[in-house]
Amino acid sequence: MSPEKSRHIPDNVQSYNNFALIYDQIALSRNHYERQANAVCDTFEVLGVSKSARILDASCGTGAVVNLLQGSGFEQVKGSDGSSCLLALSGGERSIQQVLWRDLGDAGRGDVDAIFFAGHSLPHAEASELPQIFAAAYDRLAPGGWIIFDMRNWVETEAGLREPNRATGIFEPLPEILVNEKRLWLAHRCDYDKDRQKITYRYGGGDYSQSLDNGFDEILLEYSVFSRHSACSWLKAAGFDEPKELSIPNWSYLFIAAQKPTDRER
Ligand SMILES: C[S@@+](CC[C@H](N)C(=O)[O-])C[C@H]1O[C@@H](n2cnc3c(N)ncnc32)[C@H](O)[C@@H]1O
């Protein structure tokens, strides 16, 4: 891959680098990794992705879901992610690599049967980048391979597509977390700026109201808001067959899956 292409680290990846330990603790406190691994296994079952398939978790973060899938009998699961700090929490797993999504096709060709992005990951990319990322995933997949990602089931409102039942513009408390044996309070706020959803996490030690005077930290994560219809048309433009939408029990996001044809090049 060209150094030019990979030099710029996307802002969200930088946020995950700054936020890695806290992100991991939030995920653990919500049983997020187990729930995601179960949802991904259910999706594989619906699509017929077998236990011997070569699988890439392309937003593997700490690698926890890679480990859980390996433990569930998937024999050839690898992970990649853009955040060096989240990857560092994987404990140096050899099946895990640092790769940005735009470089997926340069990191290998035709060497995987399923690429998945789960836990509302892919919408971190700008909508304008998604056609290029889908093309890179297409190049990475073997013929007949699946691209699978999840996205929010946005609802249409007067202001545009929005997350249902979520307050905007106010910090809402989340359960406390323990990081390096230090108890932290945590709150988050949702805002929209056109077709971007912005989630700010604010956190600090000690008492919440005192911290507001004494100091706290904030991290911003942004998500592109786009319709399922747009996602499906970008996939088809990249060469994939007609996409499928899958609602998986106990998983709040919607999975979209599309297969690389076995018989034609893009
Ligand atoms: C919502 S987290 C999900 C991580 C993991 N799948 C989970 O559920 O815990 C999104 C992940 O996408 C990764 N990411 C964001 N933008 C990326 C990019 N352009 N290339 C590679 N990884 C990226 C982040 O580093 C982060 O690990």
The ligand as an SDF file (V2000), in Angstrom:
LIG
                    3D

 27 29  0  0  0  0  0  0  0  0999 V2000
  -17.4450    1.0520   17.3870 C   0  0  0  0  0  0  0  0  0  0  0  0
  -15.7700    0.4560   17.4450 S   0  0  0  0  0  0  0  0  0  0  0  0
  -16.0900   -1.2730   17.3200 C   0  0  0  0  0  0  0  0  0  0  0  0
  -14.9270   -2.1570   17.6330 C   0  0  0  0  0  0  0  0  0  0  0  0
  -15.3200   -3.6270   17.8210 C   0  0  0  0  0  0  0  0  0  0  0  0
  -15.9010   -4.1800   16.6100 N   0  0  0  0  0  0  0  0  0  0  0  0
  -16.2880   -3.6890   18.9590 C   0  0  0  0  0  0  0  0  0  0  0  0
  -17.4870   -3.7960   18.7030 O   0  0  0  0  0  0  0  0  0  0  0  0
  -15.8360   -3.5790   20.0950 O   0  0  0  0  0  0  0  0  0  0  0  0
  -15.2270    0.9240   15.8240 C   0  0  0  0  0  0  0  0  0  0  0  0
  -13.8700    0.3970   15.4280 C   0  0  0  0  0  0  0  0  0  0  0  0
  -13.6110    0.8200   14.0920 O   0  0  0  0  0  0  0  0  0  0  0  0
  -12.2370    1.1840   14.0040 C   0  0  0  0  0  0  0  0  0  0  0  0
  -12.0920    2.1280   12.8800 N   0  0  0  0  0  0  0  0  0  0  0  0
  -12.7160    3.3280   12.7220 C   0  0  0  0  0  0  0  0  0  0  0  0
  -12.3700    3.8830   11.5500 N   0  0  0  0  0  0  0  0  0  0  0  0
  -11.5010    3.0130   10.9580 C   0  0  0  0  0  0  0  0  0  0  0  0
  -10.7910    3.0130    9.7080 C   0  0  0  0  0  0  0  0  0  0  0  0
  -10.9160    4.0280    8.8520 N   0  0  0  0  0  0  0  0  0  0  0  0
   -9.9920    1.9560    9.4210 N   0  0  0  0  0  0  0  0  0  0  0  0
   -9.8610    0.9180   10.2900 C   0  0  0  0  0  0  0  0  0  0  0  0
  -10.5170    0.8570   11.4860 N   0  0  0  0  0  0  0  0  0  0  0  0
  -11.3210    1.8950   11.8040 C   0  0  0  0  0  0  0  0  0  0  0  0
  -11.9260    1.8050   15.3430 C   0  0  0  0  0  0  0  0  0  0  0  0
  -10.5380    1.8300   15.5940 O   0  0  0  0  0  0  0  0  0  0  0  0
  -12.7220    0.9060   16.2750 C   0  0  0  0  0  0  0  0  0  0  0  0
  -11.9800   -0.2050   16.7020 O   0  0  0  0  0  0  0  0  0  0  0  0
  1  2  1  0
  2  3  1  0
  2 10  1  0
  3  4  1  0
  4  5  1  0
  5  6  1  0
  5  7  1  0
  7  8  2  0
  7  9  1  0
 10 11  1  0
 11 12  1  0
 11 26  1  0
 12 13  1  0
 13 14  1  0
 13 24  1  0
 14 15  1  0
 14 23  1  0
 15 16  2  0
 16 17  1  0
 17 18  1  0
 17 23  2  0
 18 19  1  0
 18 20  2  0
 20 21  1  0
 21 22  2  0
 22 23  1  0
 24 25  1  0
 24 26  1  0
 26 27  1  0
M  CHG  2   2   1   9  -1
M  END
$$$$
